[in-house]
Amino acid sequence: MGDFYQVSFGFFVDFWIFVDFFGNFWFLLSPRIHYNVFYCLYLMENSSGTVGNVEEETLASRCRQDLWSSCGEVKLTHEQQRILNHRIEPGQIVKIMAFAGTGKTSTLAKYAEKFPELNFLYVAFNKAVAEKGKRVFPRNVTCKTFHSLAFGSVGKLFSRYSFKDIPLQKCADFQDIQILKIKTSKVFRENLPCLEYLSAQSNLSKLSLCVFPLQINVEEAKEIWHNMKKLDGDVEKRYKMTCDGYLKLWQLSKPKLSGYDAVFVDEAQDCTPAIVDVVLSQTCGIILVGDPHQQIYTFRGAVNTLHAVPHTHVYYLTQSFRFGPEIAYVGATILDVCKGIRNKTLVGGNQKGAVRGSLEGKITVLSRSNSSVFDDAVKLTGRDRPIPIHVIGGLARFGLSRIYDIWKLSQPAEVREKSNLVINDSFIQKWEGTSGFFGLKEYAEHVDDRDLAVKISIVEKYRERIPELVQRIERSHVSQESLADYLIGTVHQAKGLEFDTVLVADDFVKAPCGSDASQRRTNLAIGTVPEDEWNLLYVAVTRAKKCLLLSKSLEHLLALAGERFLRVELMSEAAKAGASRACCVSGCPNTLDSNSRLVVRKLPLTHSNGSRDPGGFLCQPCSRQRFGSLAPLTSFPALQEQPCQL
């Protein structure tokens, strides 16, 4: 009955919002009321026996070889069933907007099982995801990555030969040269369509396209591209073809993915223009699956296919099987306040979860940048008691050795020689005999190599401590996640993963706090902050399964939505619990009104920095300040005696 009372109370306040719509206090309402109503209606819609327990990770681990033939009957939500009722036809483009943890992989697997007479191609960006697909999908699904398809058609031709990197130009005066910044070059975009893959998909440091004379022109760039493509001729002019290079060549060849009735495109929000062109040129059915709110790779040239590409049919997956309603509520609030998404939003399952939890058990710290990850590693490994840590993706992927090599480059040549400091990274090594550390730094700024710039900033921040810190982190790092007390990493590294307890670092975009909450909330939703920034925060929050620890900025964002973690309770229950009669608001001299039947309680909250707000009860003036014109609902004695008549 407690849950029913809460939802009924929500309906009552929702009615009050309508009556007071033109007043000054309607925006103070917590979005929890809207979310409770939305969640209640969703559960009612699924109460006809179709609510399921489809869970991607559980299914994958339980049924490795032949998932759907060995598992028992899997119940589906009404949203999943609606997708399965659609039989894909040639030429159709079907979009599945799947929010975080909503079982998109298991839905596609069940879809393929329902139509065993059809052949499907499942295409992903990540090799590990494609390998997992081979274990999860039935036998009528072929699982590949886009790059493996391109390699099988084009890339394998280049693997038979030996190529050299495009050389680093040896210029006497670094100030007199220009970085070839293809990433934003209007010349290349307008005049060299064959080089579009460079502007949209390639990392200049990986290409070893470094410094070019000021006189570089389109013809020289075309010559480089020509020499990358050629398989014969002068060995000295034959340059290495990158993976994104042969992907572009594959696209230009207008490939036909024959033998398939439909193509599943996973993480469709991360498609590049080249991949979109390949997919849309197919004559079979196309099913694009992804979450538009998890698009965090626009800096690599990704376009949100789920918004940009026209469709013939669209479906939604909104119920997450990863977490319960509390964590889902925080994710939904981010979408509501920061992106204006409210008609279709994220709802949680029946799992228990908390957003006011404690710093106990294994904790995953998710940050926006690698700089913060390094800072976390320094803090954790500097404690008196050694703490085993694990960097998500491993130390090699994080680039700890490259940070050490950049520090070596920053040392004077005589120091490197005397201390036998050998630079192992081939790219960093190239700068040793030319413009050195400052040349590397200027290069990173010119070509906007963010990853390299972050590593340089780490070296500049910790300076002579780098060797000792690198050794300390290496000693504390464990290769298996299960052996670590703390997992640390960026959101980009954690995308597609899930963890029991997630601590959201405070280096994400800052939500404003203080007065003028309505105007500040409006500004967030109308695009004053790049959408990718809110997507990063949304992805971080939705990695949590059981417990979410809020950063201070995330608390401010929830406060903008009117969420202050307040709850109305019976005064009699508060008295039984031995509650203090003093108001819990700092500096307030008032006490609780003993004649009131109801009292407002501020729930305890553990912050991500380890501090704790014990909460407590609010006096009537402080309740009025927070609830505005709705304050009478928290103090009317008659409210408990007479039910509301709507």
N, C-alpha and C positions, 0 to 999 in steps of 0.2 A: 504493500500500500504506500510505502514511502516514495517509490519512484512515480506512482500514479499521482500522488499529491504534488510532487515537484513539477510534473508535466502540466497538471491542472493549474497550478499557480502560474506557470509560464503562459498558458492560454489567457489567464486573467490579465496579466501584465501586457500581453500582446494587444488585447482589446483596449487597454488604457493608452497604449501608444497611438492607436488610431484616433481616439478621442482627442488626445493632446498633440496631434501631429504638427500643428502650427505653433506650438509652444516653444519654450527655450530649452527644455530638458530632455527631449526625446532621444538625443544622441548619447545620453549618459547610460542608456540601457546596455547591459552586457549582451554581446551576440550569442551568449550561451542560451538565451531564451529562444531565439530563432533556431539555433542549432538543436536544442532539445525537441522542439516541435518537428523540425525536419527529420531528426533521427527517429522520433516516435512514429511518424507517418511511414518512414522507410521500413521499420520493423513490422508495422501493420501490413504493409503491402507484401512483405515476404512471409507472413505468418500462415500462408496457405499450404505449407509443407514443402516449399521450395528453397528455404534458407539452408545454405550448405556450409560445409567446413572445408572448402577447397583451400589448401595452403601450399603455395609453390614449393617452398623448401622442404616441407614435410613429405609431400608426395614424391619429390625428386629423390630424397634420401631413402624412402621406404620402398620404392619400386624402381630399381636401377635399370633393369634390362628391358622389360616389356610392361611399362607402367599400366596401361589401361586394360590389358588382358588379365593381369594378375590381381589388380585392386578390385575391391567391392564397388558397389554402386556409389557414385559420388553425387551428392545433392548439389543442385545449382541454384544460385539466386535468380530472381526473375530477369535481371539484366543479362546474366550469362545465357539463360534459356532463350532470350530474345535473339541473341547473336546466333545461337545454334539453329534457330528456326529459319535463318536466312541461308539459302543455298547460293553460293557464289556462281556467277555466270561470266563468260568472256566479256571483256570490256568494262566490267563494273569496277568501281573504285570504292571500297568500303573502308571507312575510318572507325577505329575503336579508340575512343578517348578513355584511357585507363589511368585512374589516379594511383597514387603510391600504394603498393602492396595489395592491389585488387585482384590478383590472380590471373594476369593476362596470359602467362605462359601455359598454365593449366587449362585456361579457357580455349586457347588455340589447339592444345593437345586433344581436348575433348571434341573440338570441332572436327579435327582431322579423323578422329575415331568414328564420328557420326557419318562421315562420307568416305568410307574405305575404297570406293571405286574411283575416287579422285586422287591425283598426284599433286603434292604440294612441295614448294621450295621455301624453306625458312631461312631468311638471310638476316644476319646480325653484324654488328661492327667489331665485336670482341671475340677472339678465338675461344676463350673460356666459356662464353655464353653459347657459342655454336656447339662446343663439345658437350655441354650440359644438355643442349637440345637433343643431341643424339641419344641420350639416356632417357629423356622424358617423352619424346614424341613417338607415335606409332610408326610402323614400317613404311607407310605411304608418304612420309615426310623426309626430304633430303635437307640436311642442315649445313649451311656454308656461311663464310664471311664474304663480304663484298670484295675484299682484297684477294681472297683465295680464288674466287671466280675470275678476277682480273689476271691473277698470276697464271692460272691454268690456260688462259687464252692468249695472253700477251707477255706477261712478266717472265715466264719460263724461258723465253727466247734470250733474255738478257742475262740470265743466270749461268749461261754456258761460257760467257766471256769474262775477261778481267778488265775492269774499268778503273780509272783513277778519279779522285775527287776533283771538283773544280778548284783550281789553286787559289791560295790566298795571295793577293797581289802584294809585291814588295815595293812599297812606296816610301820615299825618303821622308816626306813630311806628311804626317797623318792629317794635319789640318787642311791640306789641299786636295783631299779626296772626298768622294761622296759615297755614302752607303747606298747600295741598290735596294731601295725599300719597295720591293715589288708588292708588298702586302697592301699598300694604299696607292699604288701608282696608276694615275689616270691614263697614262700613255699605254701601259700594258693592257689595261681593261678595254680601251677603245680600239687598239691596233693589233693586238696579238691574242685573238681568241684561243689559239693553240696553247697559250701560256696561262690560261685562266686557272688551271690547277695550282699554279704557284701562288696566285693571290688568294685563293679560297681555301687551300688545303695544306700547304706545305709550311714546314718550319725551316726558316732560313739557315739556322745553325746546323740542322740535320743535312741540308743540301750542301753545306760548306760554301754557300754563296756569300762571300764575305765583303771584300772591299773592291771597288772598281774605280777607275779613273773618272774624273769629272766629265770627260767627253763621251762616256758610254751612251749609246743610242739604241734604238729599236733594232737596227740591223745586227749589232753585236749580240743582243739578247736572243734574237732569232737564230744566230749561229750557235750559241750555247745550246739551245733547245734542239737544233739539228744534230749537233754532236752527241747529245744525250741519247737521241733516238737511233743513231747509226750503229750497225752491227759489224761493219767492216771499215776499211780505210785506215787512215793514219792513227796509230795507237796513241800518239801524244795528244791528239785532239778528241779522243773518245772518252766522254765523261760518264760517270755513274748514273744509271737510271734509278730513281727513287721509287718507293712503293706507290706514292701518290702519283708519280709520273706515269707508271704503267697502268694505273687505274684510269688516268685521263685518256691514255691511248686506247684503252678498252672501251671507254665511253664513245670516243670518236669513231670507233669501228662499227658502231650501231649493233651491238650484240643482241641476239635473239635467244632467250632462255626457253628453248623448245622442250617439249615433253612434260610440261607442267600445266595443270588446270588453273592453278592460282599460286601467287607468291605472297608469303607472309613477310612483311618488313617490320622487324622489331626495332624499338627505340626510334620511331620514324621522325621524332622531333629533332634528331641529330643528323639528319641527312644533309649532305652537301649538294650543291646544284648539279654536279656531275652525276651523283647517284640518283637524284630525282629524275634526271633526263633518261638514265638507263631504265629505271622502273617504269616510268610513264610510257616508254616506247614499246612495252610488251603488249601483246594482244590478249593475253589470258587475264583472268580476274586478279585484282590486287587488293590485299587487305593490309592497311597501314595501322600499326598498333603503337601506342606510346602515350606519354603524358606531356601535354604542351607546357605544363608548369615545371617540368624537369629539364627544360632546355637550358644547358649551362655551357654550351660549346660554340657560341656564336663567334668567339674570338678565333676559332679554327675554320670559320667559313660555313658553319652549319646554318641551315634555314629551317624554320618551323614548318615542316611539310604538312602537319596536321591543321595548320591555318592557311597556308599558301596554296595548296593543291586543291582543286575542285573535287567533289565527291558525288557519288550516286546514292550512297547510304551512309548514315552515321549512327553509332551506338556508343553507350557509355558504360563504364565499370566504375562505380563510386564507392562500393563497400570494401574497405580494406580488411584483409585477414591477418595483417601483421600486428596491428595494435587495436586497443579498445577505444571507446568514445572520448576519453580524456585527451589522449595524444592527438586523435583525429580532430578534436575541437580546436587545438592550437594550430594545426595545419590549415584547417578550414578558415580560421580567423586571419591567418597570413594572406590567404587568397582573397578574403573578403575586404580587409582593410587596405592591403597594398596593391591589389590588382582588380578589385571591384567584381570578383567572381562570387556569385551567390545563387544563381538559379540551379546550377549543377555543382555540387561540392562534395567534399570527402566525408564519409561517415565511417565509424569504426565498427568492429565486430563485438562479440560478447566477452572478449578477454578483459581481465583486470589490468589496469594501468594507472600510472600516477605522473603528475607533472609537478608535484611538490615534494619529491622524494628525498632520499638521503644519499650521502657519498659512501655507500657501502657496496661490497662485491666488486666484480670486474666492471670497469668504467671505460667507455670509449669517448675520447675527446675529439670532436670534429671542429676543424678550423677552416677559415676561408683560404689562408695562404700557407705556403711551406715555411715562411718565416716564423709564423706562430707555432707551427709544428716543431721547429727546431727549438724555439723558446720553451715549449712544454717539455721537450726531451731534456733540456738543460735543467729545468726546475725539478723534474721527477728524479733524475739521476744524481742530483746534488743533495738529496736527503741523507740523513744519518743512516737510515736502514736502506740497503740496496733494494730497489724496486725493479722487478723485471718488466720491461716494456716491449711492445711490438709496434713497429711502424707499418701501417696498412700498406700492403703492396711490397714490403721489404725494403731494406736499406739501399739495395742496388737501384731500385726504381726511384727512391727518394733522392738519390744523388749525393750521399754523404761523402763518398770518395772524391766527387767532383768539387765539392766545397773545399776539401783539403787541398786539392790541386790548385784551386784559385788562390788559396792562401799562400801556397808555395810561390805562385807567380807574383804575388804582391811583395815578396821579399827581394831585397837587392840581389843582383847576380852573384856577388861575392859571398853572400850569406848562403845562397842555394848551393854554390859550389863547395864551400867549406863544410856545410852540414849534410852534404850529399842528398839534397832534396830533389828527388826525381819526379817530374810531372808525368803521370801515366796517361791522362786523358789526351787523346790525339788532337782534339780541337784546341784545348787550352795550351797544349804544347806548341802549336803554331805561333802563338803570340809571344813565346819566350824570346825568340830572336828578332822580333820586329818592334812593335810599340808597347809591349808589356801589359801590365795590369791596367793602366789607364786607357790604353787602346782598346782592351777588351771591354772595359766599362763603357766607353763611348760607343763602341759597336753595339752593345746590348741596348743602349738608349736609342740609337738611330734605327735599328731594325725592330724595335719594340719586342725584344725577346724577354718576356716576363719571367720565365723560369730562370734564365741566366741572370737577370737583374736581381732577382730575389737572393740567389746564391751569393752574388757579389755584395749585396747589402748585409747578409749574415757575416761575411768575412770582415766587412768594415765595422760592424757592430761589436764583434767579439775579439777582433784583432789577434793579439798574441795568445789568447786563450784557445784558439781554434784547435791546435794539435791535441791539447789535453782533453777538450770537450769531445772531439771526435772519438778518441780512444775510450772515454768514459761511456759514451752512448753505445759504442760497439760492444763493450763489455756487458752492458745492461740489457742489450737487445736479445730477445729470444725469437727463434725462427717460427715457432708454433704459437698461434694466438691463444690456445688453451693454457699455456704456461705463463702468460703475462697477466699482471695486475691491471695494467693500463694499456689500451690500444690508442694510438694517436695517428692522426692523418688528416688530409684535407677532404672536403666534400667531393671533389672530383675523384679522388682515390676510393671513396666509400660508396660512390653511386652504384646502385644495384645490389648493395649489401644491406644487412640488417644486424642490429646488436640489441642485447637485453637492456642495457642502460647507456644512454647517450647524454653527454654533457656538451652543450652548444657553447663554443668559445665566444668571446665578446669582440672578435675582429670582423664581424659581418657588418653590413650597412647599418648605421645607427638610426634607430627610430627616435623622433623628437619626444621630449617630455615637457611637462609644465602646463602653462595656461594655453588658451586658444586651441583646445583639443579638437574641436570640430573642424577648424580650418586646416590644422596640421594633418588630420586624417584624410581630408579631401585632397590635400596636396600629394599625399603618398599614392593615392589611387589614380591620379591623373598624369602620372609619368614623369615626375620630377626626379625620380631615381630610375636608372636603367632596369628593365624588367629582369635581366639576368641576375641582378643582385638579390631580388626577392626570391627568385627561383632557387638560388643557392641556399638561402635560409630555409625555404620550404623543404628542399631535399635533405638538409641536415636534420630537421625536426622529424621527418618521416622515416629516418633510419632506425628510430627507437621502437622496440617491441613492448617493453614493460615499464620503463621509467625514463622520463625526460627531465633533465636539469636545465633550467632556464637561465640564459645570460641576462644581465641587467638590461641590455637593449631590447631583448625579446619581452621582458616584463613591461618595459615602456610601451612597446607596440600593443600588447594586450590591454594596457591601461587606456591607450587611445581608443580602443574598441569598447571601453567601459568595463573591462574585466579587472576587478580588484580582489578577486577570490573572497567575496563576501557571501555569507549564507544566513538566511533567516531561520532562527531556531526558537523553540519554546523556552520562555524564561524559566519555567519549572525544571526543565531538563538541565539548563545551565546552572541553576542553583544546586541541583543534585550533584553535578560534577564539581562543585566547589569553586565555581568561577569567581574571579576577583570582581568586586563591585566597581572598581575604577575603570574608566575608559582606557582602552589600549593605545589610543592615538597619542603620540609623543607630545607632551606639553599641554594636553587637555586636562583641566582640573575637575571636570564633571564626573559624576558617578551614574550608574545605571538606574533607570526608573523601575522601582520594585513593583509598581502598580501595572506595568505593561505586561501583556501576555506574551509578546514576542520580543526578541532581541536580535540584533545583527552581530554576527560573529565574523571576524577576519581569520581565515584559515592560516595555519602555520605554513611557512614557505622556506625551503632550503635553496639558497642561491648557488649559482655555478662556481662562485669563488670560495665556497665552503662556509660562508656566513649563514646565519639562520634568523629568520623573523618568527618569533614565537606566536604571533597573532594575538587574539583576544577578542573582547566584546566592545562594541561601540555604544556611546551614549546617544540619545535622540538627536541633539544638535549635530553631531558628527555624521549620524545616519542621514539626516536631511541634506547635509552638504554633499554627500555622495550619491544620493538617490533623487535629489531635486523634488519635483512634483509627485514622485512615486513614494516618497517617504512615508505617507500615511499607511501604506500597505505593510510597513514593517512595525507598526505600533498600535493599530486599531485593535482593542480587545474584542470587538464584535466579529472580527474576521474568523476567529476560531469557533464562534458559536453559531454563526449563520453562513451556510455555503453561498458562494457567489452564484447569482443567476445571470447567465449570459443570454 
